[in-house]
């Protein structure tokens, strides 16, 4: 089931590689609507938003066996980490280049992480994403 999550996240990542213009601009946070299968919002990737995303890494509770993104509803929020940030816990010791926040109505958020080696892993965590959602004006209910 998590293959759908990885596939969707890879699709979002591929959308960034589409133009030379994108290479000249700082990478923005992208919000991908699973049902619409498209990026629905681009957000400036500020240091405050990156700092909030880093807090999620400190509260990882384990690998996520339950993530089923499906195609009916939910959001994936792609957050490029610039510079990459370190994640050191019992499940991962790596530099993280990208955090994909997975938001599905009725489920706890999860995150799909990409390392510098492009290895994807899906984790559950306990930090509240409410502050991040308010700052980015996102809702997923």
Residue frames relative to the residue before (quaternion, step in Angstrom):
aa qw qx qy qz dx dy dz
X 1.0000 0.0000 0.0000 0.0000 0.00 0.00 0.00
X 0.6557 0.5215 -0.3319 0.4336 3.56 0.98 -0.77
X 0.4750 0.6620 -0.4453 0.3713 3.58 1.25 -0.20
X 0.6202 0.5393 -0.3430 0.4549 3.58 1.08 -0.69
X 0.6245 0.5305 -0.3307 0.4682 3.57 1.06 -0.75
X 0.6725 0.4877 -0.2940 0.4728 3.55 0.87 -0.98
X 0.6422 0.5271 -0.3219 0.4540 3.59 0.94 -0.85
X 0.6713 0.4885 -0.2985 0.4708 3.58 0.89 -0.91
X 0.6606 0.4994 -0.3104 0.4668 3.59 0.94 -0.83
X 0.6396 0.5106 -0.3249 0.4739 3.58 1.01 -0.76
X 0.6136 0.5407 -0.3401 0.4642 3.58 1.06 -0.71
X 0.6444 0.5053 -0.3136 0.4807 3.56 0.95 -0.87
X 0.6557 0.5104 -0.3127 0.4603 3.59 0.92 -0.87
X 0.6497 0.5269 -0.3148 0.4485 3.58 0.98 -0.81
X 0.6022 0.5787 -0.3580 0.4176 3.57 1.07 -0.64
X 0.6379 0.5370 -0.3249 0.4464 3.58 1.12 -0.58
X 0.6875 0.5043 -0.2811 0.4405 3.57 1.08 -0.62
X 0.4572 0.7611 -0.3830 0.2548 3.56 1.28 0.07
X 0.8329 0.1471 -0.0752 0.5281 3.63 1.01 -0.43
X 0.5727 -0.5771 0.4580 0.3594 3.54 -1.24 0.50
X 0.5784 0.5945 -0.3653 0.4226 3.58 1.11 -0.67
X 0.6410 0.5371 -0.3281 0.4392 3.60 0.96 -0.83
X 0.6299 0.5452 -0.3383 0.4377 3.59 1.07 -0.65
X 0.6703 0.5066 -0.2942 0.4555 3.60 1.14 -0.58
X 0.7002 0.4370 -0.2509 0.5057 3.56 1.17 -0.52
X 0.5594 -0.5688 0.4535 0.3973 3.59 -1.13 0.49
X 0.5361 -0.6255 0.4496 0.3452 3.56 -1.04 0.74
X 0.2674 -0.7656 0.5699 0.1329 3.53 -0.94 0.95
X 0.5418 -0.5546 0.5046 0.3797 3.52 -1.33 0.26
X 0.1527 -0.7910 0.5885 0.0681 3.58 -0.88 0.96
X 0.1955 -0.7527 0.6198 0.1053 3.54 -1.04 0.86
X 0.1254 -0.8040 0.5813 0.0067 3.54 -0.59 1.26
X 0.2540 -0.7522 0.5934 0.1322 3.56 -0.79 1.09
X 0.4188 -0.7446 0.4669 0.2284 3.55 -0.56 1.20
X 0.6708 0.5033 -0.3073 0.4497 3.60 0.91 -0.88
X 0.7232 0.4246 -0.2387 0.4895 3.58 0.91 -0.93
X 0.2488 -0.7996 0.4947 0.2323 3.56 1.29 -0.47
X 0.6546 0.4539 -0.3408 0.4993 3.54 0.89 1.00
X 0.5508 -0.5597 0.4937 0.3736 3.52 -1.34 0.33
X 0.1618 -0.8249 0.5396 0.0472 3.57 -0.70 1.13
X 0.8023 0.0878 -0.0460 0.5887 3.58 1.23 -0.24
X 0.1309 -0.7458 0.6472 0.0883 3.55 -1.18 0.72
X 0.1044 -0.8053 0.5836 -0.0104 3.54 -0.87 1.06
X 0.5200 -0.6187 0.4812 0.3395 3.57 -1.02 0.77
X 0.3554 -0.7455 0.5354 0.1766 3.54 -0.90 1.02
X 0.0420 -0.8478 0.5282 -0.0241 3.56 0.29 1.29
X 0.6327 -0.5201 0.3995 0.4119 3.60 -1.20 0.37
X 0.6276 0.5412 -0.3464 0.4396 3.63 1.01 -0.71
X 0.6697 0.4761 -0.3057 0.4809 3.61 0.96 -0.78
X 0.6328 0.5113 -0.3388 0.4726 3.60 1.00 -0.72
X 0.6395 0.5279 -0.3290 0.4517 3.58 0.98 -0.81
X 0.6381 0.5176 -0.3246 0.4686 3.57 1.01 -0.79
X 0.6557 0.5056 -0.3096 0.4675 3.61 0.96 -0.84
X 0.6178 0.5497 -0.3472 0.4423 3.61 1.03 -0.70
X 0.5932 0.5791 -0.3631 0.4253 3.59 1.10 -0.64
X 0.5924 0.5733 -0.3673 0.4306 3.60 1.10 -0.64
X 0.6328 0.5589 -0.3291 0.4229 3.57 1.02 -0.82
X 0.6609 0.5242 -0.3024 0.4439 3.57 1.10 -0.70
X 0.7494 0.3810 -0.2140 0.4974 3.61 1.20 -0.31
X 0.2418 0.7796 -0.5341 0.2204 3.59 1.18 0.57
X 0.1871 -0.7981 0.5664 0.0849 3.56 -0.90 0.97
X 0.7705 -0.2955 0.1673 0.5395 3.58 1.25 -0.11
X 0.6639 -0.4551 0.3977 0.4404 3.50 -1.37 0.05
X 0.3684 -0.7482 0.5126 0.2041 3.57 -1.01 0.76
X 0.1934 -0.7977 0.5626 0.0985 3.59 -0.55 1.15
X 0.6967 0.5384 -0.2523 0.4014 3.59 1.19 -0.48
X 0.4930 0.6915 -0.4417 0.2893 3.60 1.16 -0.24
X 0.0859 0.7484 -0.6486 0.1088 3.52 -0.78 1.18
X 0.2224 -0.8195 0.5132 0.1247 3.54 -0.10 1.24
X 0.1679 -0.8094 0.5450 0.1404 3.57 0.99 -0.73
X 0.4477 -0.6760 0.5031 0.2992 3.57 -1.22 -0.38
X 0.5497 0.6687 -0.3745 0.3324 3.57 1.25 0.10
X 0.8140 -0.1195 0.1091 0.5579 3.63 0.94 -0.72
X 0.5618 0.6065 -0.4557 0.3298 3.51 -1.31 0.35
X 0.3099 -0.7286 0.5852 0.1752 3.50 -1.39 0.22
X 0.1418 -0.7056 0.6785 0.1473 3.51 -1.34 0.43
X 0.1362 -0.7842 0.6034 0.0499 3.55 -0.77 1.08
X 0.1907 -0.8032 0.5607 0.0641 3.56 -0.43 1.30
X 0.0401 -0.8056 0.5900 -0.0363 3.55 -0.61 1.22
X 0.2363 -0.7655 0.5802 0.1468 3.62 -0.37 1.17
X 0.2662 -0.7598 0.5736 0.1509 3.58 -0.89 0.92
X 0.1004 0.8050 -0.5675 0.1408 3.54 -0.40 1.28
X 0.4344 -0.3374 -0.7869 0.2797 1.53 -0.71 2.39
X 0.6765 -0.4563 0.3559 0.4555 3.58 -1.24 0.22
X 0.2599 -0.7670 0.5709 0.1349 3.55 -1.14 0.67
X 0.4839 -0.6918 0.4692 0.2592 3.53 -1.11 0.69
X 0.0861 -0.7544 0.6487 0.0516 3.56 -1.08 0.81
X 0.0524 0.7916 -0.6034 0.0809 3.54 -0.59 1.18
X 0.3041 0.7074 -0.5898 0.2434 3.54 -0.53 1.24
X 0.7274 -0.4481 0.2770 0.4397 3.58 -1.21 0.00
X 0.6990 0.4595 -0.2701 0.4767 3.61 1.21 -0.32
X 0.8182 0.0611 0.0166 0.5715 3.57 1.15 -0.53
X 0.0051 -0.7384 0.6743 0.0000 3.52 -1.12 0.84
X 0.3946 0.7203 -0.4586 0.3393 3.56 0.06 1.30
X 0.4934 -0.5821 0.5454 0.3467 3.49 -1.39 0.23
X 0.2299 -0.7810 0.5701 0.1106 3.59 -0.79 1.04
X 0.1987 -0.8012 0.5581 0.0841 3.56 -0.74 1.08
X 0.8047 0.0835 -0.0078 0.5877 3.56 1.20 -0.47
X 0.1201 -0.7492 0.6478 0.0676 3.53 -1.05 0.88
X 0.1050 -0.7643 0.6341 0.0514 3.56 -0.90 0.98
X 0.2284 -0.7741 0.5816 0.1015 3.54 -0.49 1.26
X 0.1784 -0.7921 0.5799 0.0670 3.57 -0.68 1.13
X 0.0246 -0.8126 0.5798 -0.0542 3.54 -0.57 1.22
X 0.0607 0.7751 -0.6236 0.0815 3.54 -0.67 1.19
X 0.5195 -0.6426 0.4557 0.3310 3.59 -0.86 0.90
X 0.8182 0.2423 -0.1942 0.4839 3.55 -0.98 0.90
X 0.7119 0.3827 -0.2513 0.5325 3.61 1.26 0.02
X 0.5506 -0.5664 0.4846 0.3758 3.53 -1.25 0.44
X 0.5366 -0.6030 0.4630 0.3662 3.60 -1.08 0.59
X 0.1137 -0.7436 0.6534 0.0845 3.54 -1.28 0.48
X 0.2217 -0.7759 0.5659 0.1688 3.56 -1.21 0.17
X 0.2693 -0.7100 0.6364 0.1351 3.46 -1.14 0.91
X 0.1204 -0.8147 0.5665 0.0275 3.57 -0.57 1.19
X 0.1632 -0.7503 0.6307 0.1123 3.51 -1.18 0.68
X 0.3069 -0.7419 0.5711 0.1709 3.54 -0.94 0.95
X 0.6943 -0.4408 0.3485 0.4496 3.57 -1.31 0.03
X 0.6675 0.4676 -0.2943 0.4992 3.59 1.22 -0.44
X 0.4637 -0.7046 0.4060 0.3518 3.60 1.35 0.17
X 0.3693 0.7004 -0.5173 0.3247 3.56 1.05 0.76
X 0.2303 -0.7914 0.5502 0.1339 3.61 -0.66 1.05
X 0.0484 0.7628 -0.6442 0.0281 3.57 -1.13 0.75
X 0.2621 -0.7604 0.5783 0.1367 3.56 -1.03 0.87
X 0.0513 -0.8181 0.5720 -0.0304 3.55 -0.81 1.09
X 0.3254 -0.6632 0.6275 0.2461 3.49 -1.35 0.40
X 0.0383 -0.7932 0.6077 -0.0062 3.56 -1.17 0.60
X 0.4451 -0.7338 0.4612 0.2253 3.57 -1.22 0.39
X 0.5142 0.6570 -0.4351 0.3386 3.64 1.14 -0.33
X 0.4916 -0.6696 0.4814 0.2796 3.56 -0.98 0.90
X 0.2832 -0.7763 0.5423 0.1519 3.60 -0.81 0.99
X 0.3664 0.7782 -0.4530 0.2342 3.59 1.29 -0.01
X 0.6545 0.5118 -0.3183 0.4564 3.59 0.90 -0.88
X 0.6455 0.5130 -0.3107 0.4730 3.58 0.97 -0.86
X 0.6670 0.5052 -0.3013 0.4573 3.58 0.91 -0.92
X 0.6475 0.5077 -0.3230 0.4677 3.60 0.99 -0.78
X 0.6691 0.5088 -0.3011 0.4503 3.60 0.91 -0.90
X 0.7514 0.3751 -0.1991 0.5050 3.59 1.08 -0.70
X 0.3772 -0.7548 0.4529 0.2880 3.58 1.36 -0.02
X 0.4078 0.7011 -0.4765 0.3392 3.56 0.94 0.96
X 0.0505 -0.7521 0.6565 0.0299 3.51 -1.26 0.68
X 0.0729 -0.8215 0.5640 0.0413 3.55 -1.03 0.69
X 0.4185 0.7282 -0.4618 0.2853 3.61 1.17 0.31
